[in-house]
């Protein structure tokens, strides 16, 4: 199954995703089938098992911006050092009543976070464009003839 890790408490407790599908298995009789599947069989299996792809966890714009501003963590436990030190400096300057330093440090940290967010967004768009351009294809026998399909449309039992 698919696991979700909780790191806020310092404990890693696996939670089974109730929406995760079981691993597809193919019977030996299906492996001996050299004519391939029919389009109807393939669509039934695709409805049963889903697409042949990894599920990506998409984080929204506010979530990505929050991660930049507050600071992500290594494996959900240890804060990354630069944002952690920036927040310590922000809270110390606020606690000592030095509001000029507080404003300058918070402003610099905010500017740094916005720039990092922009660069991360550009990099994510570049990766998405590469994935789309390099989408793998597969040669499959469907309805007794060989066809080229996107690899995400493969189903268990395809030849």
C-alpha positions in Angstrom: 0.0 0.0 0.0 0.9 3.7 0.0 2.2 5.1 3.3 1.9 8.6 4.7 4.6 9.6 7.3 3.8 11.8 10.2 6.9 13.6 11.4 5.6 16.5 13.5 5.5 14.4 16.7 9.0 13.0 16.0 7.4 9.5 15.5 7.1 7.9 12.1 3.8 6.1 12.1 2.8 4.5 8.8 -0.8 5.1 7.8 -2.2 3.1 5.0 -3.9 5.2 2.4 -7.5 3.9 2.1 -7.6 5.0 -1.6 -4.5 3.0 -2.6 -5.2 0.1 -5.0 -3.7 -3.3 -4.5 -0.8 -4.4 -6.7 -2.1 -5.9 -9.9 -1.5 -9.6 -10.5 -1.7 -11.5 -13.7 -2.7 -15.1 -13.9 -0.5 -17.7 -15.7 -3.3 -18.2 -18.2 -3.1 -14.5 -19.1 0.6 -14.7 -19.5 0.3 -17.4 -22.2 -2.1 -15.2 -24.2 0.0 -14.0 -27.2 -2.9 -12.3 -29.0 -3.0 -9.5 -26.5 -6.0 -8.0 -24.9 -9.1 -6.6 -26.5 -9.8 -2.9 -26.2 -12.8 -3.8 -24.0 -10.7 -6.0 -21.7 -8.0 -3.3 -21.5 -10.6 -0.6 -20.5 -12.1 -2.8 -17.8 -8.6 -3.4 -16.4 -7.8 0.2 -16.6 -11.0 1.0 -14.6 -10.0 -1.6 -12.1 -6.3 -0.9 -11.6 -6.0 2.7 -12.8 -3.3 4.2 -15.0 0.3 2.8 -15.0 1.9 5.8 -13.3 3.1 7.1 -10.0 0.8 9.3 -8.1 2.4 12.7 -7.5 1.7 14.6 -4.4 0.9 18.2 -5.5 1.3 20.9 -3.0 -0.6 24.1 -3.6 0.8 27.6 -4.1 0.2 28.6 -0.5 1.7 25.4 0.8 4.9 25.9 -1.3 5.1 29.5 -0.2 4.6 28.6 3.5 7.3 26.0 3.1 9.7 28.6 1.8 8.7 31.2 4.5 8.7 29.0 7.5 11.3 26.5 6.4 11.0 22.8 5.3 12.3 20.0 7.5 14.6 17.1 6.8 12.4 14.0 7.0 9.8 16.0 8.9 12.0 16.2 12.1 15.0 18.5 11.8 14.5 22.1 10.6 16.8 23.3 7.9 19.4 25.6 9.4 19.1 28.9 7.4 15.4 29.5 7.9 15.7 28.3 11.5 18.5 30.8 12.2 16.5 33.6 10.5 13.5 32.9 12.7 15.7 32.9 15.8 17.1 36.3 14.8 13.6 37.6 14.1 12.2 36.5 17.4 15.3 37.7 19.4 15.1 41.2 17.8 11.4 41.3 18.5 11.9 40.1 22.1 14.6 42.7 22.7 12.4 45.5 21.3 14.7 46.3 18.4 12.0 46.8 15.9 14.3 48.3 13.2 16.4 45.1 13.2 13.2 43.0 13.4 11.7 44.8 10.3 15.0 44.5 8.3 15.5 40.8 9.1 11.9 39.9 8.4 12.0 41.9 5.2 15.2 40.2 4.0 13.8 36.8 4.9 10.5 37.5 3.1 12.4 38.7 0.0 14.6 35.6 0.1 11.6 33.3 0.4 9.8 35.0 -2.5 12.9 34.6 -4.7 13.3 30.9 -3.7 9.6 30.4 -4.4 9.9 31.9 -7.9 13.0 29.8 -8.7 11.3 26.6 -7.4 8.2 27.4 -9.5 10.4 27.9 -12.6 12.2 24.6 -11.9 9.0 22.7 -11.4 7.6 24.0 -14.7 10.8 22.9 -16.5 10.5 19.4 -15.0 6.9 19.2 -16.1 7.8 20.3 -19.6 10.5 17.6 -19.7 8.2 14.9 -18.5 5.6 15.9 -21.1 8.3 15.9 -23.9 9.8 12.6 -22.8 6.6 10.7 -22.1 7.4 7.0 -22.7 5.6 5.0 -25.3 5.0 1.2 -25.4 4.3 -1.1 -28.3 1.3 -3.3 -27.3 -0.8 -5.9 -28.9 -4.5 -4.9 -28.7 -7.2 -6.6 -30.6 -4.6 -8.8 -32.3 -2.6 -5.9 -33.9 0.4 -4.1 -32.6 -0.2 -0.4 -31.6 1.9 2.3 -30.0 0.3 3.6 -26.8 1.4 6.0 -24.0 3.0 3.8 -21.3 0.6 5.1 -18.7 -2.2 3.2 -20.6 -0.6 -0.2 -20.1 -2.6 -2.6 -18.0 -1.9 -6.0 -16.4 -1.9 -8.7 -19.1 -0.7 -6.6 -22.0 1.6 -8.3 -24.4 
